Amino acid sequence: MAVSFDLFGTLVDADQPADPAAAVADELEARGVDVPPDWDEAYASPHVDAPDGAEVPLPAHVDRALASRGVAYENNAVRRAVVATFDPEVETRVGAREAVAAARERGPVAICSNCSVPELVARTLVRSEFERDDFDAIVTSVACGWRKPAPEIFELAADELGVRPADLVHVGDDPRTDGGVEAAGGTAILLEDVPLRDVGARLAALEESEGGTEA
């Protein structure tokens, strides 16, 4: 058995800007980028023709939004502005460490997270109660190009952990996205049904139902 965990809303709570468009605009202006007067509309509009289920990195979206209004900038100002915008305070959720420890007793463990902001998952882990070594793999949508519930991201997580997708159990808080593991052939544990404190018991039950064998 291999287990992947959603990060935000599952293992940690991380604050986010109440108005992302305005927050990004502030960081752009701080770096000398001319923000157009209709920035809210530009930010909210799609600018990248991506395949269904694909992730569009937020810096790429912001770059195209500025270009659509004829705004140019120097160097990597957009990437730095986006990274600075999403720089959260992080709180590890009660029961999260115990759930990960229970998973590690049964096999390899990964994070499988939707996140369009570069560096955010790594910075979040540094500020949490977890260590990087608690996870055998970290799979993010911004790095792999696919967002949950696309089966591709779960297939990649399974591959990183050395198992078939059918042997992957994914723990998450969002039925719409995290439940997508089932389309890849895996098993979902959703926090609306199984709270973090009970994840270990649920994993044990799954292991027993599979005859106690590991993939």
Residue pairs with C-beta under 8 A, 6 or more apart in sequence:
1 106
1 107
1 163
1 167
1 169
1 203
1 206
1 207
1 210
1 214
1 215
2 107
2 108
2 109
2 110
2 158
2 161
2 162
2 163
2 167
2 168
2 169
2 215
3 103
3 106
3 107
3 108
3 109
3 110
3 168
3 169
3 170
3 171
3 203
4 109
4 110
4 111
4 112
4 139
4 154
4 157
4 161
4 168
4 169
4 170
4 171
4 181
5 11
5 99
5 100
5 103
5 109
5 110
5 111
5 112
5 170
5 171
5 172
6 111
6 112
6 113
6 114
6 148
6 170
6 171
6 172
6 173
6 174
6 177
6 178
7 111
7 113
7 115
7 121
7 124
7 125
8 14
8 113
8 114
8 115
8 124
9 172
9 173
9 174
10 93
10 96
10 171
10 172
10 173
10 178
10 191
10 196
11 92
11 93
11 96
11 99
11 100
11 111
11 128
11 130
12 90
12 91
12 92
12 93
12 96
12 124
12 128
13 90
13 91
13 93
14 88
14 89
14 90
14 91
14 124
15 88
15 89
16 86
16 88
17 23
17 85
17 86
20 43
20 85
21 39
21 40
21 43
21 44
22 40
23 85
24 43
24 62
24 81
24 82
24 85
25 35
25 39
25 43
26 85
27 80
27 81
27 82
27 84
27 85
28 35
28 62
28 66
28 73
28 77
28 78
28 81
29 35
30 81
31 73
31 77
31 80
31 81
32 73
32 74
32 77
33 66
33 71
33 73
33 77
33 78
33 81
34 71
35 71
36 42
36 66
36 69
36 71
38 69
39 65
39 69
42 65
42 66
42 68
42 69
43 62
43 65
45 65
45 68
47 61
47 64
47 65
47 67
47 68
48 56
48 60
48 61
48 64
50 56
53 146
53 147
53 149
53 150
53 152
54 145
54 146
54 147
54 150
55 114
55 116
55 141
55 142
55 144
55 145
55 146
55 147
56 116
57 116
57 117
57 118
57 142
58 82
58 86
58 116
58 117
58 142
59 78
59 79
59 82
59 118
61 116
62 78
62 81
62 82
63 78
66 72
66 73
66 78
79 118
82 117
82 118
83 117
83 118
83 119
83 120
85 117
86 117
86 120
87 123
88 120
88 124
88 127
89 127
90 124
90 127
90 128
92 128
92 129
92 130
93 196
94 196
94 197
95 195
95 196
95 197
95 199
96 129
96 130
96 196
97 129
97 130
98 196
98 197
98 199
98 200
99 171
99 196
99 197
99 199
99 200
100 109
100 130
100 134
100 135
101 200
102 199
102 200
102 203
102 204
103 109
103 169
103 171
103 199
103 200
103 203
104 134
106 203
106 207
106 214
107 161
107 163
107 214
107 215
108 136
108 137
108 161
108 162
108 163
109 134
109 135
109 136
109 161
110 135
110 136
110 137
110 138
110 139
110 157
110 160
110 161
111 121
111 125
111 135
111 137
111 138
111 139
111 140
112 139
112 148
112 153
112 154
112 157
112 170
113 121
113 138
113 139
113 140
113 141
114 140
114 141
114 147
114 148
114 177
115 121
115 140
115 141
115 142
116 141
116 142
117 142
118 142
120 142
121 138
121 140
122 138
125 132
125 138
132 138
136 160
136 161
137 157
137 160
137 161
139 153
139 156
139 157
139 160
141 147
141 148
141 153
144 152
144 153
144 156
145 152
146 152
146 153
146 156
147 153
147 177
148 154
148 172
148 174
148 177
148 178
148 180
148 181
149 176
149 177
149 178
149 179
149 180
149 181
149 183
150 180
151 165
151 180
151 183
151 184
154 165
154 168
154 170
154 180
154 181
154 184
154 186
155 165
155 184
157 168
157 170
158 164
158 165
158 167
158 168
158 184
158 186
161 168
163 215
164 185
164 215
165 181
165 184
165 185
165 186
166 185
166 186
167 186
167 215
168 181
168 184
168 186
168 187
169 181
169 186
169 187
169 188
169 189
169 203
169 206
170 178
170 181
170 186
170 187
170 188
170 189
171 178
171 188
171 189
171 191
171 199
172 178
172 179
172 188
172 189
172 190
172 191
173 190
173 191
173 192
174 190
175 188
175 190
175 192
178 188
178 190
179 188
179 190
181 187
181 188
182 188
187 206
189 199
189 202
189 203
194 202
